[in-house]
Amino acid sequence: MSCPRPHNYAEFKLVGVLGMSLEDVASKSFLDAALLSAIERGQQLVSTAKLDRLASTLGLDAFALYRGREVEQGLLVLPRHAARPDFRHDDLSVLRHALDRATALLEVSALLGKKSLTRQFKPEVPGAEPARDGYHCARLVRKALNLFAEPLDDLHALLAETFDIPVVVAPLATGTLQAAAVRSSISQAVAIVLNSSFKDGPVRGTDQARLVDRVSICHELCHVLFDEPKGGTVDVMLDDAPRDGQEKPPIEQRAGAFAAEMLIPLHGLKRLLGEEGSQVDTLLRADQMVDEVRERFRTPAEIAVNHLYNHGYVAKVAAFREALIEGAKERAPSTSISNMPNTEAWRQVLLARTQQANDSSLITDGAAQALLELSAGEPLPWERDTP
């Protein structure tokens, strides 16, 4: 089976990086130098087997070589921290693996002509009112999704299908790190990692943990869509919780407001509760409003109460807000979300799109195996059920 003519095979840019000449590559891959030269010029088709040998010599997967993928020289890592600015570099391997998944998802989507929503948004520096900026950014995203008032169901599937962003749940050595987003400065691929070993959160697998994950996903989505990129090979920006009475940085205030508005849109509140500004000051009625919002939009107690407070649905008295939060924490949500989040949604999207590209002869079996992280010669998933 032959591959279509490659885009440029990266014009063997990696050869120079590895200190290898064309002859070196030919010798190590047991391929003819003249053939490699023709491939380099885009004038020669090549079999899957030869492509795999060439990719192995250059330390790439076959699909990376076929698409002309460059070495990832720059990563923008945006961890959301819960305590102090420490980041275990052991966790970079987890973030890089998540980024590889994002790159594969982005590449196969590009082959199929699917446009990611991610590139529709431009980074912006928060203004004097970062919370208001966060509301505005969330409404821009909801407008692009054509979802103005509806609750967001499976965020894992939503991000994979519309943004080409995989949400990966994995243990991180940095126990105080709740979630992180990683973005390639080359391909602009983005992945979000939720720390399954987060020390200060609710027990993994419970409804409360799933509710918190929804907030974390939206929080990180704001970072990757609207934060200004940093330069350098690997940039780590730690989002510290405020200490000693200090306010959160503007980007954190914006991300927090973004998450609240993404999960509980003002248009949705108006449909559910009427116009904002009612300033309800009776605990019984306010508790009922909080429970209605939590059940409708599936959020933790703090997010629901604070959003109602900020939009003037409940009395603007700090002590009243604290009482509402404490009361809501004692009442479990009436609706379980245990079967809603699909943590492997990105894999299902990648599998479906890879099969579509393979069936359309846009990629070879070898390239499909590389995309799906399968060994050479391993049956493709959609072939295993074939009689």
N, C-alpha and C positions, 0 to 999 in steps of 0.2 A: 504493500500500500504506500503510495507516494503522498508527500505533503504538497499543498499548493506552494507556489513560489513565495519565499519569505519576504517580509517587509524589508529588512536590511540585515538580519542576524546581528544587530547591534554593530554592524560593520567591524566586527571583531575588536571592538573597543576594549573588551576584557582581556584580549591577548596581551596588549601593552601593559595593562594593569598587573597581570600575572607574570610579566617578564618573559613571555613566550612569543616566539616568532611563528609565522605561518607553518614553517617546516617543523617546528617543535610540536605544534598542534597535530599536524599530519602524522608525525611519528607516534605520538602518544595515543591517538585515536585510531591508528591503523587505517587511515584514510589517505587518498591521494592528494597531494598538495594542489595539483591542478583543479581537482574537483572542489576543494575548499575555496580556491580563488574564484571559481565560477559561482559558487554559492554566495560568497562575499559580495559579488557584483549583482546578485539577484538573477543570475542567468541559468541556474541549474536547479532542477527538482531534486529532492533527496528522500530516500526511504526513511520510514520511521525508525528502523534499526540503526541506520547511520546517524540520524539526528540524535538518538539517545546516546550513542557513543561519543558524539561531538559534545553534547551537553555535559556528559559525565566528565570529560576531559577538562572542560572549562568550569566545572563545579556548579553547574546550573541544572535546573530541571528542563526538560525538553520544551515545555510550553514557554518558559521564560526566554529561551533562546529563539524559538520560533517567532515570538512577538517582538523580539529586539529589546527586551527589558534590560534596563541599565542596572548596575549595582546600586543598591540603596545606600546613598551617602548621607542622607539627612532624614532624621526622624524628629517629629515634634511630639513630645510626650506631655500630656496635660493631666497629671494625677490630681484627683480630688482628695485632699487630706483631711483627716478628722482631728489630728492632734498637733504634731510638730513636724518641721521640714526635714524628714529623713526619708531616704528612698534607697532600698536595697537593690543594688545593680544586678543581683541574681534575677530580679523580675524582668529585666530587659529581654531575656530569652522568651518569656511568656508573651510579652508585648510584640516582639518580632514575629512570633508564630501567628499571633492574631492578625498582624498586618499582612503576612503572607496569604492568609485566608481572604482578607479584604481585597488584596491585589488580584487574586484569582477570580473572585466574584466580579470585580470591576472589569477585568479583561474579557471574560466570557460575555458579560453584558454588552461590552463595546462591540464584540464580534456580531452579536445579534441586533445591533443597532438600538439598544435600549439606553435611554439617557437618564443618568442619575440626577436626582434633585439637588444633590450636594453642591454642584457647581453653579447653581442658580443664586447662591447667596455669597455676599462679599463680607470679609472681616470689617468690623467697625470698632473704634475705640469708644468705650462707654462715656456718655455725657455726664452732665451735672446730676441727672436723676437716673441712675443705672437701673433701678427697679422698673421705672416707666419704660426704659429702653428694652428691658427683658420682656415686658408685656407686648411691646411693639414687635419685637423679633419673633415671638411665639405666634402672633397673629399673621405675620408674613409667611411663616412655615405652614400654618394651618390653611391659609389661603392657597398656597401651592399644592397642598394635599386635597383641596376642595372639601375640607372638613371644618366647618365654622363653629359648630355647636355640639357635635357628637362626642361621646366618650371615646377614648382611644382604647382599643381592645388589646391585642397581642403586639406589644411594642417591638419584640424581637422580630416578628414577621414584617411589621411595618417598615422598620429600618432596613432590613435585608432587601425587601422588594422594591422600595421606592428610593432609598439612598445608597444602596449597595454597601451598607455598613453592617458587618456581622457583630452581634453582641455575644461575647464569649464569657462564660462563667468558669473561672479557674482560680485555684489557690495561689495567693501571692505571699512572698516571704515578708513583705512590709505589712505587718498585721494591722497598722493604723490606716492603711490605704483602703478606702471604701470602693472606689472605682477609678478607672483611668481611660483616657482616649489616646490613641496613637495614630499619627498621620504621616504619610510619606511625603517628603518635600519634592519627590520626583513624579510619582504617579498620582498623587493626591488621594490615594486609597486611605480609608479611615476604618478603624476598628475600635470598639468599646469593650473593655474588660471589666467585669464585675468580680470583686474579690470574694471568693467563697470562704476565705479564712478571716474575713474582717472581724476584729475582736469585739468592737463596741456595738455591733448590730444585733437584730433579733436572730433567733435560731434559723439557720438555713433550712429551707423547705417549708417553713410556716407561711400562712397567709400574710402575716405582718412583714416577713422578709421579702415576699414578692411585691408588696406594696412599696416598700422602701426601694427595691430594685427599679420600679417604675420611675420613681423620682430621680434616682441616680442616672438612669438612661437618658432622661430628658435633660438633666443637668449637663451631662457630657456632650449631648447633641448641641447644646448652645455653645459650648466651648469650641467644638470642631467647626461649626458653621460661622461663628461670629468673632472669635478671638483672633487677634493679629498673630501670624506665625512668628516663631523665633528662628534665628539663624543658628548655624553650627551643625556638627555631625549628629549629635544627639542632645537635644535640649530638654531639660526637665524643669517644669514649672510647678511648684507645689502650692496648692490652694489651702492656705492655713486657716484653721478656725480662729476667730478673734480671741486674743488673750489680753488680760489686764484691762478689760473694758474697751479695747480697740474695736473699731468697726471692721466688718469684712471688706476686703478689697473690692473695688467697683465691679471687676469682672465676676466676682463671686456673687455680689448682690444681683447683678444682671442674670447670671445663670440660675439663681434661686427663683427669681421672679419668672423667668422663662419657663422653668419646670412647672411652676404653679399654674401659669396660664395655658401651657400646653395640655396639662392634665385636666384643668378645670377652666375652660374658656368662658369669658364673660358672657358671650352669646348663649352658652349653655346654661349659665346661672340665671340669666334673664328668663329663659324658657321654663326653668324649673321653679324659680322663686319670685319672678317679677323683676321690676326695675331695681337697680342698686340704690343704696342710700336710705334704706328703710330704718336702719339703726335700732333693730330689735334689742330691747334691754331686759327682757324677762328670760330667766334661765331655762325654763321649760320649753318655750318656743324656740329659743336659740339652739338648744340641744337637738330639737327635732330637725331644724334646718341643717345642722352639722351632719346628722345621721343621713338625711336625704342626699346631701352632697357626697358623702363618703360612699354610699351605696351606688349612686348613679355614676360617679366618675372614678371610683376605685383608687382612693388615696389614703395615706396615713392621716391620723387625727390632726397633727400639727399643720399640714398643708391645707386641709379643708378649713380649719378654724382661721388660720392666718389670712387665707384668701378672702374669706367672708369678711374678716375684720378690715382688710385693706380696701375692699370695694364698698365698705359702709353698710353691709347687710346686718351686722351686729354692732352694738354700741362700741364706740371708740374709746374704751376704757381698758387700760392694760390689765388690771386685776380681773375684769370680766373675761377678757380673752384667756388668761391663764386658767381661770376656773373652767371655761369651756374645754380647753385642751385636756386638763386633768380628768374631767368627766368623760370625755370622748374616749380617752385611753382605757377607762374602766369598762366601757361598753364595746364588745366585740362587734365588728361589722356583721350585718345580717346576711350578707351575700358572700359566699366563699369564692375565691378566685383561683382555687387550687388547680383547676384544669385549664386555666387561660394562658399563662405564659408558656411559650414553646422555646426552650433554650437552644434547640437545634434547628430553628427556623432558617438560619443562614445556610446550613448544610443542605436543607431540602431545596432552597432556592438555587443554590449552586448546582446541585444534582440535576434538577429539572432543566436548567439553562444549558448545562454541559451536554445533556442528552439531546436537547434541541439542536445545539450547534453540531454535534456529532452526526445526528440524523440528516442534517442539511449539508454534510460534507464540508463544513467550515473548519473543523479540526479533525485530526487523525485520532485513532484509538490511543496512540502513545501520548498525544497531547491531552486527551481526556483523562488518561490515567494520572498524568502529572498534576492536572488541575484538582483531581479528587484525592491526591496524595496516596495513590495506589502503586504497588510495585509493578515493574515492567512485566507484562504477560498476565497479570492478574485480571480475571474477568471483570468487565464493567458491570455496575450494579443492574442495569436494565437488561443485560444479557443472562444473568444468573437464573432468571425465571423463564427463560426461553426454552421450550421443550426441545 
